[in-house]
Amino acid sequence: GADNGDTDTNNPAPGARQIFLDTIRQSLCQDIIPKVLEYNSELAAPTKDSPLVMVLAVSGGCDSVALLHAMKQLTDGNDNDMNTGNTAYLIPLSSRKRAKKGIDGSSFERIPCEIHVAHFDHQQRGQESDGDLFFVKNLCFEAGFTFHAYCWGDNGGSCDSFSQETARNWRREKMISLLETLTNNQKHGVIVTAHHRDDCDETIVLKLLRGAHITSLSGMDSVNTNARESVGSVFAKPMLKIPKAEIEKFLTMQGLPWREDSSNASDKYLRNRVRNQVLPLLSDLVGGDEILHKRLKSLDEQSRKVKEDLSTRAADYVAESASNSRSG
């Protein structure tokens, strides 16, 4: 099979594949899944008959293809006796070297999962878009994941003029609707996207350019919730600690292909200009990507601390004012 990056003497980072997988495993098992279970705490813990539903957003590009392969490799070959059709997969909750406690402190060592893939064809790039769809569909067939495709022109999607914002909202609503259908308020569920460390840094720079308040200069969170009147959806980003270069390395070392979206090279959108022009310039000015990331991460941490401090002070003030009004 493909080289796993653990024994290749030509690989600049021995064990890079396993480090990549363990980073995602750690994010899922120690951060994301506990929050998912807590968010819908009225539901019973996942079982083989009622697994955790995971919807992966996969475009066919480098990042999401790496996420798909990582989930396949994290759930592959784990004494899975139910690996038929759309049934549960098991994510191991322990690394190869050291066992860890279960997600709720119990005897769980791995958790049953049911993995689905959502792909969105925005119908803006002709045959290139069609090629992306068939590519992802084939990946899902090979991995044994259920494939769900959505086209911009279907179900009224074309009623709105296409833009980054309308497309983002459309994808979000479709994934929420899909997850609601799959869980039916009876299973835990989570929507998983392939945002990574570079995306997080881009977000901070974009907020600076837009004049965001100091309390809002943080990057991305690994878990976000989308509460509705009667149901809520959880969005998760297990790759936020992984830089783009490591994602490409994970795929290339195994000979795994991905699709290139030609629109990513365009400077039509502000985020693309920040990615293609601003961040490389900032990196050059400060002395490298790692230094730039550390400085942006420091800004992120300071922003969160200021926000937390102000929130605590405001809550204390409100409580003290209420107490004074009662005593007065």
Phi and psi in degrees as a GROMACS rama.xvg file:
@    title "Ramachandran Plot"
@    xaxis  label "Phi"
@    yaxis  label "Psi"
@TYPE xy
-68.0567  147.933  ALA-2
-63.6718  137.87  ASP-3
-93.0907  2.81011  ASN-4
81.3277  1.33898  GLY-5
-92.61  -27.2411  ASP-6
-123.464  -4.63509  THR-7
-71.407  114.584  ASP-8
-70.3133  -16.1228  THR-9
-85.6228  -9.61883  ASN-10
-76.1996  123.803  ASN-11
-65.4094  -17.1611  PRO-12
-131.668  87.678  ALA-13
-54.6076  133.913  PRO-14
78.0711  13.5322  GLY-15
-60.6799  -37.8041  ALA-16
-62.073  -45.7374  ARG-17
-68.6617  -36.0447  GLN-18
-62.0994  -42.647  ILE-19
-59.4902  -49.5307  PHE-20
-64.1284  -40.7647  LEU-21
-67.6049  -31.4422  ASP-22
-64.2631  -43.3988  THR-23
-69.2756  -42.0764  ILE-24
-58.4497  -44.9567  ARG-25
-63.3549  -43.8962  GLN-26
-61.4545  -43.5951  SER-27
-65.6248  -49.9595  LEU-28
-84.2884  -27.5827  CYS-29
-103.708  -13.4385  GLN-30
-125.468  -59.0554  ASP-31
-72.9522  -55.2526  ILE-32
-61.463  -42.3822  ILE-33
-57.555  -37.8866  PRO-34
-71.2238  -34.7652  LYS-35
-62.8054  -46.0291  VAL-36
-66.8768  -35.6839  LEU-37
-70.0521  -35.4912  GLU-38
-63.4499  -39.7294  TYR-39
-112.485  59.4041  ASN-40
-66.993  -15.9291  SER-41
-75.3332  -15.425  GLU-42
-86.4476  150.473  LEU-43
-69.8045  157.39  ALA-44
-60.8736  150.677  ALA-45
-59.2569  143.451  PRO-46
-132.148  175.705  THR-47
-60.0351  -36.023  LYS-48
-83.0241  -19.4927  ASP-49
-138.582  71.4348  SER-50
-76.0611  166.068  PRO-51
-68.8801  126.105  LEU-52
-90.5075  124.411  VAL-53
-118.219  122.861  MET-54
-106.638  112.694  VAL-55
-92.4986  129.504  LEU-56
-87.6128  114.617  ALA-57
-128.185  116.485  VAL-58
-90.0004  -26.1564  SER-59
109.999  -10.9854  GLY-60
-76.1775  173.648  GLY-61
-52.507  -50.4716  CYS-62
-65.0632  -50.7309  ASP-63
-73.2915  -29.5378  SER-64
-66.6225  -39.0303  VAL-65
-63.4285  -39.6674  ALA-66
-61.3178  -45.2468  LEU-67
-60.3068  -49.0484  LEU-68
-64.1117  -38.0437  HIS-69
-63.1449  -43.0677  ALA-70
-66.2749  -35.6844  MET-71
-65.1349  -43.9702  LYS-72
-72.4479  -29.1756  GLN-73
-75.8541  -21.5457  LEU-74
-111.104  6.80836  THR-75
-95.8558  140.848  ASP-76
65.8271  36.8904  GLY-77
-113.926  53.7093  ASN-78
51.6298  40.6708  ASP-79
-80.3418  107.891  ASN-80
-96.0701  9.5758  ASP-81
-131.471  26.9059  MET-82
-81.2557  59.5149  ASN-83
-131.18  125.361  THR-84
62.695  -146.975  GLY-85
-90.0119  66.6432  ASN-86
-114.539  -172.816  THR-87
-78.9966  143.414  ALA-88
-111.498  159.944  TYR-89
-115.691  124.375  LEU-90
-93.1119  118.182  ILE-91
-66.3908  133.205  PRO-92
-96.8117  6.12558  LEU-93
-123.193  146.841  SER-94
-77.054  174.461  SER-95
-70.0945  -24.1809  ARG-96
-95.5397  -29.7736  LYS-97
-148.204  127.462  ARG-98
-72.4135  146.528  ALA-99
-121.319  163.178  LYS-100
-66.466  159.146  LYS-101
-69.1042  170.019  GLY-102
-61.6772  -26.6648  ILE-103
-121.087  22.2308  ASP-104
80.6569  2.68124  GLY-105
-92.1448  -155.277  SER-106
-89.351  7.13357  SER-107
-57.955  126.151  PHE-108
-110.707  -19.1907  GLU-109
-157.312  162.072  ARG-110
-127.39  135.431  ILE-111
-67.6598  133.132  PRO-112
-134.167  153.723  CYS-113
-125.394  113.413  GLU-114
-103.523  127.667  ILE-115
-122.142  155.268  HIS-116
-123.246  130.161  VAL-117
-109.456  127.371  ALA-118
-122.532  139.113  HIS-119
-120.019  121.417  PHE-120
-101.739  107.744  ASP-121
-80.6595  -4.69079  HIS-122
53.6279  41.0943  GLN-123
-112.186  -9.14746  GLN-124
-128.374  24.0137  ARG-125
56.7512  -128.7  GLY-126
-63.8187  -27.5559  GLN-127
-62.5156  -42.9956  GLU-128
-63.9703  -41.9353  SER-129
-60.7703  -40.4441  ASP-130
-63.6966  -38.4809  GLY-131
-60.1922  -44.647  ASP-132
-61.7983  -48.5071  LEU-133
-66.1164  -34.5314  PHE-134
-62.6998  -48.8646  PHE-135
-67.5619  -38.5655  VAL-136
-59.1781  -42.8627  LYS-137
-67.0297  -39.0122  ASN-138
-59.5726  -42.1286  LEU-139
-66.003  -39.6484  CYS-140
-61.4322  -43.61  PHE-141
-68.4164  -34.8563  GLU-142
-83.7686  -18.6172  ALA-143
83.625  19.6349  GLY-144
-95.6825  144.754  PHE-145
-74.4282  131.425  THR-146
-102.826  131.674  PHE-147
-126.614  121.528  HIS-148
-112.759  140.156  ALA-149
-129.426  133.583  TYR-150
-113.843  139.612  CYS-151
-55.7563  -36.0877  TRP-152
-78.8461  -9.01943  GLY-153
-89.005  154.086  ASP-154
53.2181  36.9277  ASN-155
81.1512  5.82664  GLY-156
-59.6353  -30.6292  GLY-157
-80.9837  -0.798348  SER-158
-66.8058  -28.4587  CYS-159
-99.5026  142.037  ASP-160
-66.5691  144.166  SER-161
-72.7804  134.012  PHE-162
-155.65  167.299  SER-163
-57.5115  -42.1998  GLN-164
-69.5467  -46.1214  GLU-165
-65.8503  -36.5431  THR-166
-66.4121  -41.5813  ALA-167
-62.0709  -45.2823  ARG-168
-64.7002  -38.3052  ASN-169
-62.7932  -47.3137  TRP-170
-60.9772  -43.8191  ARG-171
-60.8881  -47.6941  ARG-172
-64.3093  -39.7235  GLU-173
-65.144  -41.0356  LYS-174
-69.1726  -38.7454  MET-175
-62.6855  -45.0481  ILE-176
-62.5522  -41.9289  SER-177
-62.5725  -45.9976  LEU-178
-62.9475  -40.769  LEU-179
-61.4874  -40.6795  GLU-180
-65.2386  -42.584  THR-181
-71.8315  -35.8696  LEU-182
-86.7911  -31.9477  THR-183
53.5544  34.3963  ASN-184
58.3031  17.8227  ASN-185
-121.121  -11.0667  GLN-186
-127.615  153.707  LYS-187
-72.0966  147.559  HIS-188
-149.062  155.676  GLY-189
-152.214  141.994  VAL-190
-99.7334  125.828  ILE-191
-115.417  126.366  VAL-192
-118.01  164.636  THR-193
-101.72  27.0224  ALA-194
-60.7756  142.086  HIS-195
-128.818  -172.794  HIS-196
-61.2403  -39.2317  ARG-197
-65.1241  -37.0455  ASP-198
-61.5979  -39.7773  ASP-199
-63.112  -44.0807  CYS-200
-64.4017  -40.4768  ASP-201
-59.1414  -41.4234  GLU-202
-61.8267  -42.0042  THR-203
-63.6222  -45.4284  ILE-204
-63.3218  -41.4769  VAL-205
-61.2306  -39.9676  LEU-206
-65.4749  -38.791  LYS-207
-61.4924  -44.0562  LEU-208
-64.8051  -29.8015  LEU-209
-89.9336  0.632938  ARG-210
75.261  34.2448  GLY-211
-65.2896  152.283  ALA-212
-65.207  153.086  HIS-213
-55.7807  -29.5868  ILE-214
-77.7131  -5.31934  THR-215
-117.674  17.0116  SER-216
-92.4103  24.5522  LEU-217
-86.3927  165.879  SER-218
-86.8071  -127.982  GLY-219
-103.167  152.7  MET-220
-99.7819  147.557  ASP-221
-70.211  -23.2325  SER-222
-136.803  130.915  VAL-223
-132.381  148.804  ASN-224
-114.507  150.704  THR-225
-124.364  88.3884  ASN-226
-79.3389  134.935  ALA-227
-114.483  -173.328  ARG-228
-60.4375  -45.6939  GLU-229
-121.209  -8.43057  SER-230
-147.88  151.862  VAL-231
-130.485  151.28  GLY-232
-118.502  144.711  SER-233
-109.067  129.351  VAL-234
-106.393  134.766  PHE-235
-131.029  147.041  ALA-236
-130.424  88.1135  LYS-237
-78.5602  -1.41713  PRO-238
-109.962  16.3113  MET-239
-66.1187  -19.2449  LEU-240
-92.717  0.832435  LYS-241
-106.395  122.557  ILE-242
-73.4259  157.689  PRO-243
-54.4745  -40.8663  LYS-244
-60.9768  -35.405  ALA-245
-72.441  -30.3346  GLU-246
-66.4794  -46.3031  ILE-247
-62.527  -39.0865  GLU-248
-64.063  -40.7755  LYS-249
-56.8265  -39.9615  PHE-250
-79.1837  -45.8436  LEU-251
-66.3406  -36.1792  THR-252
-66.3737  -19.6365  MET-253
-105.985  2.31243  GLN-254
67.3555  33.3021  GLY-255
-97.7632  122.083  LEU-256
-82.1954  163.356  PRO-257
-146.15  172.664  TRP-258
-100.632  145.513  ARG-259
-103.743  125.257  GLU-260
-88.4488  112.874  ASP-261
-62.0038  -25.3778  SER-262
-70.6916  -17.9345  SER-263
-67.6762  -23.749  ASN-264
-83.1798  -12.649  ALA-265
-76.157  143.287  SER-266
-97.7427  23.3502  ASP-267
-65.9585  -36.0572  LYS-268
-102.506  144.344  TYR-269
-58.2817  -43.121  LEU-270
-60.7883  -38.6483  ARG-271
-63.2137  -38.8995  ASN-272
-67.3413  -37.8689  ARG-273
-64.8619  -43.0463  VAL-274
-66.9074  -45.3198  ARG-275
-87.153  -24.8713  ASN-276
-120.533  -52.5256  GLN-277
-70.2654  -50.965  VAL-278
-62.4871  -43.2078  LEU-279
-59.5477  -38.1202  PRO-280
-66.6759  -45.8239  LEU-281
-61.4311  -41.0979  LEU-282
-60.413  -42.4058  SER-283
-65.801  -38.4514  ASP-284
-69.8382  -34.7928  LEU-285
-95.1632  -10.0833  VAL-286
105.242  24.2634  GLY-287
129.852  161.163  GLY-288
-62.3897  -41.8114  ASP-289
-66.2316  -39.5028  GLU-290
-65.2328  -44.3886  ILE-291
-60.331  -45.0199  LEU-292
-60.5048  -43.1865  HIS-293
-62.4626  -37.0219  LYS-294
-71.7233  -38.8222  ARG-295
-69.2916  -37.3811  LEU-296
-63.8249  -39.4986  LYS-297
-62.4096  -40.8391  SER-298
-63.0208  -41.512  LEU-299
-57.6917  -49.6377  ASP-300
-64.7302  -41.6088  GLU-301
-63.1477  -41.921  GLN-302
-60.5921  -44.8998  SER-303
-64.8779  -38.9632  ARG-304
-67.1344  -42.0569  LYS-305
-62.8839  -43.4453  VAL-306
-61.902  -43.8787  LYS-307
-63.8116  -42.638  GLU-308
-63.5713  -46.2946  ASP-309
-63.507  -38.806  LEU-310
-63.7945  -42.5136  SER-311
-64.6678  -44.2501  THR-312
-63.052  -40.515  ARG-313
-65.0311  -42.2975  ALA-314
-64.371  -41.4899  ALA-315
-63.6833  -40.2894  ASP-316
-64.0387  -45.2206  TYR-317
-61.781  -44.5872  VAL-318
-64.1064  -39.8136  ALA-319
-68.329  -39.4452  GLU-320
-64.5326  -40.9821  SER-321
-65.0432  -38.8587  ALA-322
-66.5158  -41.3747  SER-323
-66.1021  -38.0138  ASN-324
-67.918  -35.2422  SER-325
-70.1134  -43.3012  ARG-326
-72.4442  -23.9745  SER-327
